Amino acid sequence: MSEVVSNLIELLQLESLGNNQFRGLSQDLGYPKLFGGQVIGQALSAASQTLSDKSVHSLHAYFLRPGDAHHPIDYNVEIVRDGRSFSVRRVIASQFDKPILALTASFQIEEDGLDHQVSMPNVPGPDLLEPELKIFRAHAEEIPEKVRAQFTADRPIEYRIVEAQNPFRPKHGIAKRHMWIRSTAPLPDDPIIHKSMLAYTTDYGFLETALMPHGISVVSPNLTIASLDHAIWFHRPFRLDDWLLYVADSPTTGRARGFVRGQIFDREGHLVASTTQEGMLRYNEGDK
């Protein structure tokens, strides 16, 4: 297993402090704030470790404060309810005794039921596309120096984007894109690892979809961008070490906020998860 994947698995597994308290290390990706996907993934991992007979089917998270990538995070899990079929957990992630994220997750026993889904879009497969990392490295001179090393470093998750272009000089387009995602090394069979890693992954590049109609780069000095909330519904089993298609679109932006939604399919066309997110988008139009 590659070191970056092994490090991410370890990052999401957490230290148990007893009494439904957990502690997670932080990952410095070179951004001004802690990566929100890390906090969601760790909070889900903490909640999942308080159950043994159910698996998560949905989560809803609110980002309350920016996190510090140089300090650990404490996770307090509240057992809201344990029923025969469903259980609910509430998680507060804190740094310096102040909450930075609130997450509620619902868990369910395995059950059979009615089954239907939308069709998977017909797009080029990952083998026909270049890795996003290769594109970043090809345009390294356009990346701000303070984050250049992080944008071009090896990653635990590989992204191959159908609508790929120079992300630092984007063209105006429709607010929709298709991203193939996969871990860069095989993963253990533990479903908690796959779901926690997918929660981590779905926050990356998601909100950028709302910028596509405006031709604005996520590294523009005139842009202030931050996730406000994030929700995931897990529909069917999946493996993140096989290719998944992440379809993202943004139906609206306004009032300094952008809204995005996503659908995630496996290679066989099964809809395995859905996502939504709202984020703050403040742009200095005077300097456009």
N, C-alpha and C positions, 0 to 999 in steps of 0.2 A: 504494500500500500504506500502511496506517495506521502511525503511528510506533510504537505499542506492539507490533505484530506484527513490524515491521522490527527493533525492538530485541531481541525474543525470538530471532529467527533469528540475529542477530549474536551474541547471548549464547551460543547453542548451537554456533557454528561453531569457536570456540577458536583460539588462537595456537599454531602448531607451533614447538617449541623444538628439534626434531631428535631422532634416536635414540628415536623413539616416546614422546617427552615432549611434553605439551601444557599450556597454561595457559588458564584461563577466568576471566572477570570474575564478580563476584557481583552478585546482584540483591536490593536491600533492599525487601522487601514489607511492612515494618512489624511483622513478627512477632519474638518474642524470639530465635528461631533461624533459620538459613538454611533456605529452603524445600527439602525433600528432593527434590522433583520436578526442581528445577534441577540438582542434583548427578547424579541418574540420567540425565537428558537429556544433560548434558555428558559424562559417562563413556561413554555409548553413542556419542556423536559421536566421541569420541577413539578408541574401539575400531574404529569403522567406517572411520575414516580410514587404518587400517593394512591394509585389504583393498581390492581392486578388482574381484574376480570373484565375490564372494558377498555375500549380504544376511543381516542378523540374523534369526533365527527365535525366539530366546529369550534372556532375561537373568534373572539372579538377583543381587540386591543386598542388602547388609547395611549399615545405618547404624551406625557405630561411635562417633562423637562428634558433638555439635552443631557445625554450621558457623557461621562468622562472616560475616555478610552484607556487611561493610565491607572484606573483603580477598579477593584472588584465590585461586583453587584450582589446585593443580598436579595433573596426571593422568599417571601412569606406566602405560603399556600393556605388558604382558608377552605375547609370542607363545607361547602354551602349545602349540599344535599347528596345523599346516597340512596337511590331507589333501586328497584329490582332491575329495571331496564336502562335507566339513565342516571348519571351522576354529574354534578356541577362543581367546578373548582374556581375560586377567585385567587388571582396571584397579584401581589404588589411587588414590583422591582424597585429597589431603593439604592441610592448612593448618598453617603454623608447624612443619613437619617432623613432624606427627603425622597419621596416617590418620583420615579422617572417614567414608569409605565404601569398601567392597570390592565390586566387581562382576565377575561372570563372564558372558560372552556367547558364544553359539554362532552360527555363521554357516554358511549352506548355499548351494550352487549352485541354480539354478532347475531343478526336476524335476517331472514329472507323477507322479500316483499315485492310489490309492483316495481317494474323496472322499465324505464325509457330514458332517452337522452338525445341531445342535439348531435348533429353529424360533425365530425372533425373536418376543418378546412383542408382543401387540396392545395398544398404548398410544396415547394421543393424540399427534399429530405436533407438531413444534416450532412450527409456525405457530399452534397453538391455545394456546400457553403463554407466560407472561411471562418475560423474561430475569431470571435471578437477580439481576443487578446492579440492575435496577429495584426489586426487592423489598428489597435492602439499602438502597438510597437512601430508600425509603419508611419504613424503620425506623431511619434513621440515628441518631436520638436514643437508641436502645437499645444502640448499639455503643460499647464502651469508647473513650473519647476518644483514647487513645494509638494505636489501630489504626483509628479511624474513617475517616481519609483514605484508607488503603490498601484498606479494604473497599468504598469507594464510588468509587474511581478507575477510569478506563477500563482495559480488560483486553485481552490478546491472544486469549484464549479466551472464548467465550460459553457459558454454561450455562443450560439451561432444564429445570427439574426437574418431573416429573409430580406428585410428592407435595409440591409447594411449600407452605410455611407460613412463619410468622414464625420464622426460624432462631434468634432470640435468646430466644424463649419457646416452645420446641418442645413439642408434645403427645406423649404416649406413643403408639407405633405399632409396626408390625412392622418387623423389621430388613431392609427391602428398599426400594430406590428406583431410579428410572429417570431418567437424566440425558441429555438431548440436548446434545452438545458439538460445537463448530465454531470454527475460527479466525475472527477478526472481519475478515479480509481475505484475498484470494486468495494462495496460496503458490506458490513455484517448483515445478517438476516433479521436483526431486531427491527420491527416496524416503528418503534419509537425513534430510532435513529433516522430512518427515512423521513418520517413526518416532521421531526424537529429540523432536519436539514432542509426540507422543502420550505418550511416556514421561514427559515433563514434566507433561502434563495429568492422567495417571491417578492421580497422588499427591494431587491436590487434592480434598478432600471425601470421599475414599474411606473413610478410617477412621471418619469421622463416622457412617457407616451403623451401626456397632456401638453408637452412643449412642441410636439411635431408640427401642428398647424401654424405655429408661430416662428419656426426656423430659429429657435434659441437653443444654444448649447447648455448642457447642465453645468459646465464650468464657466459660464459667462460671468464676468465680474459684476454685471448689473443685476444678476439674479440672486434672490434669496429663496431657497427651497428647503422644505422640511416636511416630513410625514406627520400627519395629525392622528390618523387612526389606520387600522388594518384589520381585515377580517378574512378568514379562510374557512371553507367548507370542504371536508374530505369525503368524497363520494364512494370511491372504490379503492381497493388495494393497488399499490404501485411500487416500483423500485426506482430510486433516483440514480442508480448506477446504470440504468438504461435510458435512452433518449426519451424526453417528454417534450411536447410542444406547448409552449406558454403563449396563448393568444391574448393580447392586451388591447383595449381600446379606451378612449376617453370621450364620453358623450358630451361633456360640458366643462368649461372653466368660467370663472367669474368671481368677483368680490375677493380677489387675491387668493383664491383656492382653485385647485384642480381635482377632478374626480376621475378615477380610473377603475376598470373592472377587468377581470381576467378569467380565462378558462384554460385548464391544463389537461391535455390528452396524452395517453401513452401511444406507442407506435402502432398498436392494433386499433386505435381509434376510440378507446374507452375514455369517457370523461371522468378523470380521477379526482379533480379538485376544482373549486372556483374561488376567486378572490375579489375583494374590493379594497379601495384605499382612497382617502381624501388627504390632500396635502396643501400646505401653504406655498403659494407661488407669488412672490413679490418681484416685479420687474420695473426697473427705472426706465420708463418709456422715453424720457427726455434724452437719454444717451443712446437710444436704439439706432 
